Amino acid sequence: MIQLTIIKITGYGPWTLTLGSDREHRLQMLQASLYKEIQDLFSQRNCLAFANRFDELFVITNGLSVDDHIDIQKQLVKSFELGLSISIGQGNTSFEASSNADKARRSNIMLSKDHNIFGLPLKKDADLVQIIHMDVDGSTSVSAKKSPYEVSLLIIKLYSEMSEFFLQRNSLAFFMGGDNFMIITSGINQEEIAKFLEIVKQKYDISFNCGIGTAKTGRDAAKFATQSLDKIRELRDSGKKDTRILETSC
């Protein structure tokens, strides 16, 4: 079972209009500050946040209670004048968990009306969460052949391919910046990952390195995934067997 929390700015559109036409720089700074604050507050509790849209974030919150979410919401209210809704969902896959969180919000099922927190009663048994950390192999050589904007366009195409492929397997992919991506999964096997690597290799002539991490919390799963990714590079630099996919678990 995975627990996901969706944090969304409420009443954002109408509020932005109150700022006048010269507002875009202020909105971008606000969104960046909100992401930083949410990542900080949740990472202190061994969770990991992902930017879905700039006005909406997903967080792996395995092990966090409603009271934990209330404490975080209280701190966010102190820092930002905007309203924020928090929706918590659990499921066998990351997509199911996110869908359940969204359904609770749309159905107005509250866990804490005073703090604008939606969701069904939480089950306390937290299973393992799996994160896949991918990066482009040889991104420096790719950048040398293309302009910065063309590189960005390629990354967007790869992200689109990745998102579609893993969504079909009930997993959620997120772009982490640079040439790095993370996918929240539930025990997806390495054969399926290898299928995706072959698709992008054939279509774009791009190779990915893929580290997999499994743990009880999002932050630990990401740590193990990154350790796996680092190990792939170490093996390659040492001249040992060329490895594209490697897994580490708690």
C-alpha positions as semicolon CSV with decimal commas, in nm:
position;residue;x (nm);y (nm);z (nm)
1;M;0,000;0,000;0,000
2;I;0,124;0,345;-0,092
3;Q;0,004;0,665;0,073
4;L;0,008;0,979;-0,139
5;T;-0,083;1,333;-0,041
6;I;-0,187;1,597;-0,293
7;I;-0,141;1,961;-0,192
8;K;-0,319;2,216;-0,407
9;I;-0,353;2,594;-0,397
10;T;-0,721;2,679;-0,364
11;G;-0,879;2,980;-0,532
12;Y;-0,555;3,043;-0,719
13;G;-0,700;3,179;-1,045
14;P;-0,918;3,452;-0,891
15;W;-0,640;3,546;-0,648
16;T;-0,384;3,595;-0,925
17;L;-0,614;3,848;-1,094
18;T;-0,598;4,069;-0,786
19;L;-0,225;4,120;-0,849
20;G;-0,270;4,308;-1,175
21;S;-0,101;4,240;-1,507
22;D;0,258;4,273;-1,383
23;R;0,229;3,959;-1,171
24;E;0,413;3,675;-1,340
25;H;0,744;3,724;-1,159
26;R;0,560;3,726;-0,826
27;L;0,371;3,406;-0,910
28;Q;0,689;3,225;-1,010
29;M;0,862;3,325;-0,686
30;L;0,558;3,219;-0,483
31;Q;0,542;2,879;-0,650
32;A;0,915;2,822;-0,597
33;S;0,886;2,922;-0,231
34;L;0,586;2,694;-0,180
35;Y;0,770;2,397;-0,328
36;K;1,075;2,463;-0,109
37;E;0,865;2,490;0,207
38;I;0,660;2,177;0,135
39;Q;0,969;1,974;0,045
40;D;1,138;2,090;0,365
41;L;0,845;2,017;0,597
42;F;0,776;1,673;0,454
43;S;1,139;1,564;0,413
44;Q;1,186;1,623;0,786
45;R;0,931;1,341;0,827
46;N;1,109;1,110;0,581
47;C;0,873;1,191;0,295
48;L;0,943;1,317;-0,056
49;A;0,750;1,578;-0,258
50;F;0,713;1,601;-0,635
51;A;0,592;1,898;-0,840
52;N;0,292;1,786;-1,046
53;R;0,192;2,131;-1,162
54;F;0,332;2,447;-1,008
55;D;0,008;2,498;-0,814
56;E;-0,010;2,131;-0,710
57;L;0,234;1,889;-0,548
58;F;0,232;1,515;-0,479
59;V;0,402;1,375;-0,169
60;I;0,478;1,013;-0,075
61;T;0,358;1,012;0,286
62;N;0,382;0,647;0,396
63;G;0,369;0,639;0,775
64;L;0,229;0,991;0,825
65;S;-0,091;1,036;1,025
66;V;-0,367;1,294;0,989
67;D;-0,218;1,478;1,287
68;D;0,118;1,497;1,106
69;H;-0,060;1,656;0,809
70;I;-0,239;1,900;1,040
71;D;0,094;2,011;1,189
72;I;0,233;2,073;0,841
73;Q;-0,080;2,257;0,729
74;K;-0,055;2,486;1,032
75;Q;0,302;2,577;0,939
76;L;0,208;2,639;0,576
77;V;-0,075;2,871;0,680
78;K;0,177;3,079;0,874
79;S;0,404;3,111;0,570
80;F;0,155;3,172;0,289
81;E;-0,155;3,385;0,262
82;L;-0,306;3,149;0,003
83;G;-0,544;2,868;0,090
84;L;-0,410;2,513;0,052
85;S;-0,609;2,191;0,040
86;I;-0,453;1,861;0,143
87;S;-0,593;1,534;0,009
88;I;-0,465;1,198;0,132
89;G;-0,515;0,871;-0,055
90;Q;-0,400;0,514;-0,011
91;G;-0,384;0,239;-0,269
92;N;-0,202;-0,065;-0,400
93;T;-0,037;0,153;-0,666
94;S;0,070;0,516;-0,678
95;F;-0,195;0,593;-0,939
96;E;-0,468;0,433;-0,728
97;A;-0,352;0,627;-0,422
98;S;-0,354;0,958;-0,613
99;S;-0,699;0,880;-0,759
100;N;-0,839;0,802;-0,415
101;A;-0,701;1,128;-0,279
102;D;-0,861;1,321;-0,565
103;K;-1,195;1,139;-0,525
104;A;-1,206;1,227;-0,156
105;R;-1,155;1,595;-0,235
106;R;-1,415;1,598;-0,513
107;S;-1,663;1,416;-0,286
108;N;-1,586;1,653;0,002
109;I;-1,490;1,367;0,237
110;M;-1,302;1,536;0,519
111;L;-1,044;1,407;0,763
112;S;-1,010;1,752;0,920
113;K;-1,259;2,020;0,826
114;D;-1,080;2,286;1,032
115;H;-0,757;2,233;0,836
116;N;-0,900;2,158;0,491
117;I;-0,774;1,799;0,479
118;F;-0,961;1,546;0,265
119;G;-0,946;1,166;0,257
120;L;-1,089;0,840;0,379
121;P;-0,988;0,707;0,724
122;L;-0,625;0,599;0,700
123;K;-0,510;0,242;0,744
124;K;-0,200;0,224;0,959
125;D;-0,028;-0,067;0,785
126;A;0,233;0,091;0,558
127;D;0,388;-0,131;0,295
128;L;0,703;-0,072;0,097
129;V;0,724;0,196;-0,169
130;Q;0,940;0,160;-0,480
131;I;1,105;0,449;-0,665
132;I;1,283;0,428;-0,998
133;H;1,548;0,697;-1,053
134;M;1,645;0,739;-1,417
135;D;1,892;0,966;-1,588
136;V;2,013;1,001;-1,945
137;D;2,338;0,819;-2,009
138;G;2,594;1,041;-2,180
139;S;2,388;1,358;-2,143
140;T;2,704;1,567;-2,188
141;S;2,756;1,431;-2,539
142;V;2,388;1,490;-2,618
143;S;2,416;1,851;-2,503
144;A;2,726;1,901;-2,718
145;K;2,527;1,823;-3,032
146;K;2,221;2,035;-2,958
147;S;2,137;2,384;-2,840
148;P;2,013;2,420;-2,480
149;Y;1,656;2,466;-2,600
150;E;1,674;2,158;-2,823
151;V;1,801;1,956;-2,528
152;S;1,502;2,075;-2,324
153;L;1,267;1,973;-2,603
154;L;1,423;1,626;-2,609
155;I;1,382;1,595;-2,231
156;I;1,014;1,690;-2,263
157;K;0,964;1,421;-2,528
158;L;1,136;1,161;-2,309
159;Y;0,924;1,265;-2,012
160;S;0,608;1,228;-2,219
161;E;0,710;0,879;-2,334
162;M;0,797;0,781;-1,979
163;S;0,476;0,918;-1,828
164;E;0,256;0,736;-2,079
165;F;0,444;0,407;-2,046
166;F;0,439;0,393;-1,668
167;L;0,087;0,532;-1,627
168;Q;-0,031;0,226;-1,819
169;R;0,133;0,031;-1,536
170;N;-0,038;0,243;-1,266
171;S;0,283;0,431;-1,182
172;L;0,351;0,804;-1,167
173;A;0,656;0,965;-1,331
174;F;0,800;1,305;-1,241
175;F;1,073;1,522;-1,398
176;M;1,326;1,615;-1,130
177;G;1,537;1,863;-1,329
178;G;1,841;1,829;-1,553
179;D;1,813;1,485;-1,711
180;N;1,672;1,315;-1,402
181;F;1,333;1,150;-1,353
182;M;1,170;0,957;-1,070
183;I;0,884;0,710;-1,096
184;I;0,669;0,597;-0,802
185;T;0,585;0,232;-0,857
186;S;0,465;-0,079;-0,677
187;G;0,692;-0,372;-0,742
188;I;0,723;-0,327;-1,118
189;N;0,963;-0,588;-1,253
190;Q;1,287;-0,515;-1,431
191;E;1,163;-0,673;-1,755
192;E;0,900;-0,399;-1,785
193;I;1,159;-0,130;-1,720
194;A;1,383;-0,286;-1,984
195;K;1,093;-0,258;-2,233
196;F;1,082;0,117;-2,177
197;L;1,459;0,151;-2,214
198;E;1,439;-0,030;-2,547
199;I;1,155;0,194;-2,669
200;V;1,348;0,517;-2,610
201;K;1,666;0,363;-2,748
202;Q;1,494;0,270;-3,073
203;K;1,294;0,593;-3,103
204;Y;1,544;0,856;-2,985
205;D;1,879;0,673;-2,974
206;I;1,895;0,763;-2,605
207;S;2,004;0,530;-2,325
208;F;1,894;0,559;-1,963
209;N;2,060;0,446;-1,644
210;C;1,801;0,317;-1,401
211;G;1,839;0,282;-1,024
212;I;1,560;0,121;-0,823
213;G;1,504;0,169;-0,450
214;T;1,252;0,002;-0,220
215;A;1,184;0,108;0,139
216;K;0,909;0,191;0,388
217;T;0,923;0,566;0,322
218;G;0,952;0,784;0,013
219;R;1,275;0,952;0,116
220;D;1,449;0,622;0,191
221;A;1,324;0,467;-0,134
222;A;1,466;0,764;-0,326
223;K;1,794;0,731;-0,137
224;F;1,827;0,365;-0,231
225;A;1,730;0,438;-0,592
226;T;2,002;0,701;-0,615
227;Q;2,254;0,466;-0,453
228;S;2,169;0,213;-0,724
229;L;2,217;0,478;-0,991
230;D;2,556;0,575;-0,847
231;K;2,659;0,209;-0,837
232;I;2,579;0,173;-1,209
233;R;2,820;0,457;-1,284
234;E;3,087;0,306;-1,057
235;L;3,062;-0,032;-1,230
236;R;3,089;0,127;-1,571
237;D;3,383;0,348;-1,474
238;S;3,566;0,045;-1,334
239;G;3,532;-0,137;-1,666
240;K;3,305;-0,407;-1,529
241;K;2,988;-0,538;-1,696
242;D;2,772;-0,270;-1,859
243;T;2,468;-0,241;-1,632
244;R;2,158;-0,031;-1,704
245;I;1,924;-0,142;-1,424
246;L;2,018;-0,202;-1,061
247;E;1,806;-0,234;-0,746
248;T;1,871;-0,166;-0,377
249;S;1,620;-0,227;-0,099
250;C;1,606;-0,196;0,278
